[in-house]
């Protein structure tokens, strides 16, 4: 079993983010078919933290500094 690696990943790509949203069923509440909107969600985040098991993305936390 692989360890989970947590890291700051400011350059997370929208495609990988959308795939995670779909796998986690969060896509039902996110505009995953609007690539510009998803890219903006990532671009405007002050911090993006990821969790990876090996190379596979298994979690994302983002903060936009409200």
DRENDO-347326 format. One record per residue: residue number from 0; residue in one letter; chain; x, y, z of N, C-alpha, C, O in turn. Coordinates in steps of 0.02 Angstrom, whole numbers, plus 50000, padded with zeros to 5 digits. Each point is the difference from the previous one (the first is absolute). Example, Ala and Ser with C-alpha at 12.3 -4.5 7.8 and 13.67 -1.06 7.14 Angstrom:
! residues 2
atom num 0&residu a&chaine A&n.px 50660&n.py 49716&n.pz 50390&ca.px 49955&ca.py 50059&ca.pz 50000&c.px 50045&c.py 50060&c.pz 50000&o.px 50052&o.py 49999&o.pz 50033
atom num 1&residu s&chaine A&n.px 49930&n.py 50054&n.pz 49931&ca.px 50042&ca.py 50059&ca.pz 50003&c.px 49961&c.py 50055&c.pz 50037&o.px 50025&o.py 50055&o.pz 50008
//
This chain:
! residues 66
atom num 0&residu x&chaine A&n.px 50042&n.py 49941&n.pz 50000&ca.px 49958&ca.py 50059&ca.pz 50000&c.px 50044&c.py 50062&c.pz 50000&o.px 50048&o.py 50005&o.pz 50039
atom num 1&residu x&chaine A&n.px 49937&n.py 50042&n.pz 49919&ca.px 50039&ca.py 50062&ca.pz 49994&c.px 49979&c.py 50051&c.pz 50052&o.px 49942&o.py 50001&o.pz 50022
atom num 2&residu x&chaine A&n.px 50104&n.py 50040&n.pz 49998&ca.px 49985&ca.py 50054&ca.pz 50046&c.px 49967&c.py 50057&c.pz 49962&o.px 50009&o.py 50008&o.pz 49940
atom num 3&residu x&chaine A&n.px 49952&n.py 50032&n.pz 50096&ca.px 49970&ca.py 50060&ca.pz 49972&c.px 50050&c.py 50057&c.pz 50009&o.px 50026&o.py 50011&o.pz 50055
atom num 4&residu x&chaine A&n.px 49988&n.py 50024&n.pz 49891&ca.px 50045&ca.py 50058&ca.pz 50001&c.px 49958&c.py 50063&c.pz 49993&o.px 49961&o.py 50007&o.pz 49953
atom num 5&residu x&chaine A&n.px 50047&n.py 50039&n.pz 50095&ca.px 49965&ca.py 50064&ca.pz 49999&c.px 50049&c.py 50053&c.pz 49980&o.px 50057&o.py 50002&o.pz 50024
atom num 6&residu x&chaine A&n.px 49922&n.py 50042&n.pz 49930&ca.px 50046&ca.py 50052&ca.pz 49978&c.px 49961&c.py 50060&c.pz 49972&o.px 49943&o.py 49993&o.pz 49979
atom num 7&residu x&chaine A&n.px 50090&n.py 50064&n.pz 50021&ca.px 49973&ca.py 50058&ca.pz 49965&c.px 50013&c.py 49989&c.pz 49926&o.px 50055&o.py 49983&o.pz 49980
atom num 8&residu x&chaine A&n.px 49893&n.py 50028&n.pz 49980&ca.px 50006&ca.py 49987&ca.pz 49928&c.px 49964&c.py 50055&c.pz 49961&o.px 49945&o.py 49989&o.pz 49974
atom num 9&residu x&chaine A&n.px 50086&n.py 50070&n.pz 50022&ca.px 49966&ca.py 50058&ca.pz 49969&c.px 49986&c.py 49991&c.pz 49926&o.px 49958&o.py 50036&o.pz 49972
atom num 10&residu x&chaine A&n.px 50077&n.py 49918&n.pz 49994&ca.px 49991&ca.py 49991&ca.pz 49928&c.px 49956&c.py 49939&c.pz 49983&o.px 50005&o.py 49973&o.pz 49945
atom num 11&residu x&chaine A&n.px 49952&n.py 50007&n.pz 50102&ca.px 49955&ca.py 49944&ca.pz 49986&c.px 49959&c.py 50015&c.pz 49938&o.px 49970&o.py 50054&o.pz 49994
atom num 12&residu x&chaine A&n.px 50028&n.py 49899&n.pz 49960&ca.px 49963&ca.py 50010&ca.pz 49937&c.px 49925&c.py 49989&c.pz 50007&o.px 49979&o.py 49958&o.pz 50040
atom num 13&residu x&chaine A&n.px 49981&n.py 50078&n.pz 49923&ca.px 49928&ca.py 49993&ca.pz 50003&c.px 49975&c.py 49930&c.pz 49982&o.px 49950&o.py 49977&o.pz 50028
atom num 14&residu x&chaine A&n.px 50084&n.py 49990&n.pz 49926&ca.px 49977&ca.py 49933&ca.pz 49979&c.px 50005&c.py 49951&c.pz 50058&o.px 49954&o.py 49960&o.pz 50012
atom num 15&residu x&chaine A&n.px 50101&n.py 50042&n.pz 50024&ca.px 50010&ca.py 49955&ca.pz 50056&c.px 49951&c.py 50017&c.pz 50057&o.px 49974&o.py 49955&o.pz 50033
atom num 16&residu x&chaine A&n.px 50014&n.py 50109&n.pz 49977&ca.px 49952&ca.py 50022&ca.pz 50051&c.px 49930&c.py 49976&c.pz 49984&o.px 49965&o.py 49974&o.pz 50043
atom num 17&residu x&chaine A&n.px 50014&n.py 50033&n.pz 49894&ca.px 49934&ca.py 49978&ca.pz 49979&c.px 49993&c.py 49924&c.pz 50008&o.px 49948&o.py 49976&o.pz 50022
atom num 18&residu x&chaine A&n.px 50103&n.py 49987&n.pz 49960&ca.px 49998&ca.py 49927&ca.pz 50007&c.px 49989&c.py 49981&c.pz 50073&o.px 49960&o.py 49955&o.pz 50015
atom num 19&residu x&chaine A&n.px 50074&n.py 50078&n.pz 50031&ca.px 49990&ca.py 49987&ca.pz 50071&c.px 49929&c.py 50017&c.pz 50021&o.px 49968&o.py 49962&o.pz 50036
atom num 20&residu x&chaine A&n.px 50006&n.py 50094&n.pz 49940&ca.px 49931&ca.py 50019&ca.pz 50017&c.px 49951&c.py 49948&c.pz 49975&o.px 49952&o.py 49983&o.pz 50035
atom num 21&residu x&chaine A&n.px 50059&n.py 49991&n.pz 49906&ca.px 49955&ca.py 49948&ca.pz 49973&c.px 50005&c.py 49936&c.pz 50040&o.px 49948&o.py 49969&o.pz 50015
atom num 22&residu x&chaine A&n.px 50111&n.py 50010&n.pz 50002&ca.px 50009&ca.py 49938&ca.pz 50038&c.px 49971&c.py 50005&c.pz 50070&o.px 49977&o.py 49950&o.pz 50028
atom num 23&residu x&chaine A&n.px 50023&n.py 50110&n.pz 50001&ca.px 49975&ca.py 50009&ca.pz 50068&c.px 49926&c.py 50019&c.pz 50002&o.px 49971&o.py 50007&o.pz 50054
atom num 24&residu x&chaine A&n.px 49998&n.py 50000&n.pz 49890&ca.px 49930&ca.py 50020&ca.pz 49992&c.px 49988&c.py 50074&c.pz 50018&o.px 49942&o.py 50022&o.pz 50001
atom num 25&residu x&chaine A&n.px 50111&n.py 50015&n.pz 50012&ca.px 49991&ca.py 50072&ca.pz 50010&c.px 49985&c.py 50037&c.pz 49936&o.px 49978&o.py 50058&o.pz 50001
atom num 26&residu x&chaine A&n.px 50032&n.py 49909&n.pz 49942&ca.px 49985&ca.py 50030&ca.pz 49935&c.px 49927&c.py 50018&c.pz 49994&o.px 49981&o.py 50044&o.pz 49960
atom num 27&residu x&chaine A&n.px 49976&n.py 49923&n.pz 50078&ca.px 49929&ca.py 50014&ca.pz 49998&c.px 49985&c.py 50072&c.pz 50022&o.px 49948&o.py 50029&o.pz 49982
atom num 28&residu x&chaine A&n.px 50099&n.py 50001&n.pz 50057&ca.px 49989&ca.py 50068&ca.pz 50026&c.px 50051&c.py 50050&c.pz 49974&o.px 50005&o.py 50056&o.pz 50025
atom num 29&residu x&chaine A&n.px 50033&n.py 49924&n.pz 49925&ca.px 50051&ca.py 50044&ca.pz 49972&c.px 49991&c.py 50005&c.pz 49924&o.px 49974&o.py 49953&o.pz 49969
atom num 30&residu x&chaine A&n.px 50046&n.py 50103&n.pz 50001&ca.px 49991&ca.py 50010&ca.pz 49928&c.px 50054&c.py 49965&c.pz 49959&o.px 50038&o.py 50032&o.pz 49964
atom num 31&residu x&chaine A&n.px 49966&n.py 49902&n.pz 50041&ca.px 50055&ca.py 49963&ca.pz 49969&c.px 50000&c.py 50002&c.pz 49924&o.px 50051&o.py 49985&o.pz 49969
atom num 32&residu x&chaine A&n.px 49894&n.py 50034&n.pz 50001&ca.px 49998&ca.py 50005&ca.pz 49927&c.px 50019&c.py 50070&c.pz 49975&o.px 49998&o.py 50013&o.pz 49940
atom num 33&residu x&chaine A&n.px 50019&n.py 50031&n.pz 50106&ca.px 50020&ca.py 50068&ca.pz 49983&c.px 50075&c.py 50008&c.pz 50016&o.px 50018&o.py 50021&o.pz 50055
atom num 34&residu x&chaine A&n.px 50024&n.py 49960&n.pz 49897&ca.px 50072&ca.py 49999&ca.pz 50012&c.px 50027&c.py 50067&c.pz 50022&o.px 50045&o.py 50003&o.pz 50043
atom num 35&residu x&chaine A&n.px 49931&n.py 50052&n.pz 49929&ca.px 50024&ca.py 50066&ca.pz 50020&c.px 49984&c.py 50015&c.pz 50073&o.px 50040&o.py 50030&o.pz 50036
atom num 36&residu x&chaine A&n.px 49901&n.py 49949&n.pz 49986&ca.px 49980&ca.py 50011&ca.pz 50070&c.px 50044&c.py 49960&c.pz 50047&o.px 50023&o.py 50025&o.pz 50051
atom num 37&residu x&chaine A&n.px 49988&n.py 49911&n.pz 49932&ca.px 50043&ca.py 49957&ca.pz 50041&c.px 50071&c.py 50028&c.pz 50003&o.px 50030&o.py 50003&o.pz 50053
atom num 38&residu x&chaine A&n.px 49996&n.py 50018&n.pz 49890&ca.px 50067&ca.py 50029&ca.pz 49997&c.px 50003&c.py 50062&c.pz 50044&o.px 50050&o.py 50012&o.pz 50033
atom num 39&residu x&chaine A&n.px 49897&n.py 50029&n.pz 49966&ca.px 49997&ca.py 50059&ca.pz 50042&c.px 49998&c.py 49984&c.pz 50074&o.px 50031&o.py 50035&o.pz 50041
atom num 40&residu x&chaine A&n.px 49934&n.py 49911&n.pz 49977&ca.px 49998&ca.py 49979&ca.pz 50070&c.px 50070&c.py 49984&c.pz 50025&o.px 50018&o.py 50016&o.pz 50056
atom num 41&residu x&chaine A&n.px 50022&n.py 49953&n.pz 49902&ca.px 50068&ca.py 49983&ca.pz 50019&c.px 50046&c.py 50061&c.pz 49997&o.px 50041&o.py 50011&o.pz 50044
atom num 42&residu x&chaine A&n.px 49951&n.py 50029&n.pz 49904&ca.px 50043&ca.py 50059&ca.pz 49990&c.px 49991&c.py 50051&c.pz 50057&o.px 50048&o.py 50032&o.pz 50020
atom num 43&residu x&chaine A&n.px 49891&n.py 49975&n.pz 50005&ca.px 49986&ca.py 50050&ca.pz 50051&c.px 50008&c.py 49974&c.pz 50071&o.px 49989&o.py 50038&o.pz 50048
atom num 44&residu x&chaine A&n.px 50030&n.py 49900&n.pz 49960&ca.px 50013&ca.py 49973&ca.pz 50067&c.px 50065&c.py 50028&c.pz 50026&o.px 50050&o.py 50003&o.pz 49964
atom num 45&residu x&chaine A&n.px 49950&n.py 50016&n.pz 50099&ca.px 50062&ca.py 50023&ca.pz 50031&c.px 50046&c.py 49942&c.pz 50017&o.px 50061&o.py 50006&o.pz 49997
atom num 46&residu x&chaine A&n.px 49909&n.py 49938&n.pz 50021&ca.px 50037&ca.py 49940&ca.pz 50019&c.px 49964&c.py 49939&c.pz 49971&o.px 49938&o.py 49996&o.pz 50005
atom num 47&residu x&chaine A&n.px 50099&n.py 49958&n.pz 49966&ca.px 49973&ca.py 49936&ca.pz 49978&c.px 50043&c.py 49946&c.pz 50031&o.px 50060&o.py 49996&o.pz 49987
atom num 48&residu x&chaine A&n.px 49909&n.py 49962&n.pz 50055&ca.px 50034&ca.py 49944&ca.pz 50030&c.px 49973&c.py 49936&c.pz 49970&o.px 49939&o.py 49994&o.pz 49990
atom num 49&residu x&chaine A&n.px 50104&n.py 49959&n.pz 49996&ca.px 49979&ca.py 49937&ca.pz 49971&c.px 50020&c.py 49942&c.pz 50045&o.px 50046&o.py 50005&o.pz 50040
atom num 50&residu x&chaine A&n.px 49918&n.py 49940&n.pz 49951&ca.px 50018&ca.py 49937&ca.pz 50032&c.px 50007&c.py 49950&c.pz 49942&o.px 49956&o.py 49994&o.pz 49958
atom num 51&residu x&chaine A&n.px 50100&n.py 49971&n.pz 50041&ca.px 50013&ca.py 49952&ca.pz 49947&c.px 50022&c.py 49933&c.pz 50030&o.px 50037&o.py 49998&o.pz 50049
atom num 52&residu x&chaine A&n.px 49937&n.py 49950&n.pz 49921&ca.px 50022&ca.py 49932&ca.pz 50016&c.px 50040&c.py 49978&c.pz 49939&o.px 49972&o.py 49983&o.pz 49948
atom num 53&residu x&chaine A&n.px 50093&n.py 50016&n.pz 50060&ca.px 50043&ca.py 49992&ca.pz 49941&c.px 49992&c.py 50062&c.pz 49957&o.px 50009&o.py 50056&o.pz 50023
atom num 54&residu x&chaine A&n.px 49974&n.py 49934&n.pz 49914&ca.px 49989&ca.py 50057&ca.pz 49955&c.px 49926&c.py 50019&c.pz 49995&o.px 49982&o.py 50051&o.pz 49971
atom num 55&residu x&chaine A&n.px 49974&n.py 49907&n.pz 50058&ca.px 49928&ca.py 50011&ca.pz 49993&c.px 49976&c.py 50053&c.pz 50049&o.px 50013&o.py 49996&o.pz 50060
atom num 56&residu x&chaine A&n.px 49952&n.py 50053&n.pz 49914&ca.px 49969&ca.py 50052&ca.pz 50040&c.px 49941&c.py 49971&c.pz 50038&o.px 49953&o.py 49973&o.pz 49969
atom num 57&residu x&chaine A&n.px 50048&n.py 50031&n.pz 50097&ca.px 49944&ca.py 49972&ca.pz 50040&c.px 49965&c.py 50053&c.pz 50042&o.px 49950&o.py 49985&o.pz 50032
atom num 58&residu x&chaine A&n.px 50076&n.py 50077&n.pz 49969&ca.px 49968&ca.py 50053&ca.pz 50037&c.px 50027&c.py 50068&c.pz 49982&o.px 50058&o.py 50007&o.pz 49980
atom num 59&residu x&chaine A&n.px 49899&n.py 50044&n.pz 50027&ca.px 50019&ca.py 50069&ca.pz 49986&c.px 49966&c.py 50045&c.pz 50051&o.px 49941&o.py 49991&o.pz 50016
atom num 60&residu x&chaine A&n.px 50097&n.py 50057&n.pz 50009&ca.px 49972&ca.py 50054&ca.pz 50041&c.px 50024&c.py 50065&c.pz 49970&o.px 50059&o.py 50007&o.pz 49983
atom num 61&residu x&chaine A&n.px 49896&n.py 50040&n.pz 50009&ca.px 50021&ca.py 50065&ca.pz 49973&c.px 49968&c.py 50054&c.pz 50042&o.px 49946&o.py 49992&o.pz 50028
atom num 62&residu x&chaine A&n.px 50090&n.py 50064&n.pz 49977&ca.px 49975&ca.py 50056&ca.pz 50039&c.px 50007&c.py 50063&c.pz 49957&o.px 50051&o.py 50011&o.pz 49967
atom num 63&residu x&chaine A&n.px 49897&n.py 50028&n.pz 50033&ca.px 50002&ca.py 50062&ca.pz 49960&c.px 50000&c.py 50062&c.pz 50044&o.px 49983&o.py 50054&o.pz 49977
atom num 64&residu x&chaine A&n.px 50035&n.py 49938&n.pz 50085&ca.px 50013&ca.py 50056&ca.pz 50045&c.px 49943&c.py 50049&c.pz 50010&o.px 50010&o.py 50060&o.pz 49995
atom num 65&residu x&chaine A&n.px 49932&n.py 49914&n.pz 50020&ca.px 49944&ca.py 50046&ca.pz 50014&c.px 50017&c.py 50042&c.pz 50057&o.px 49961&o.py 50042&o.pz 50021
//
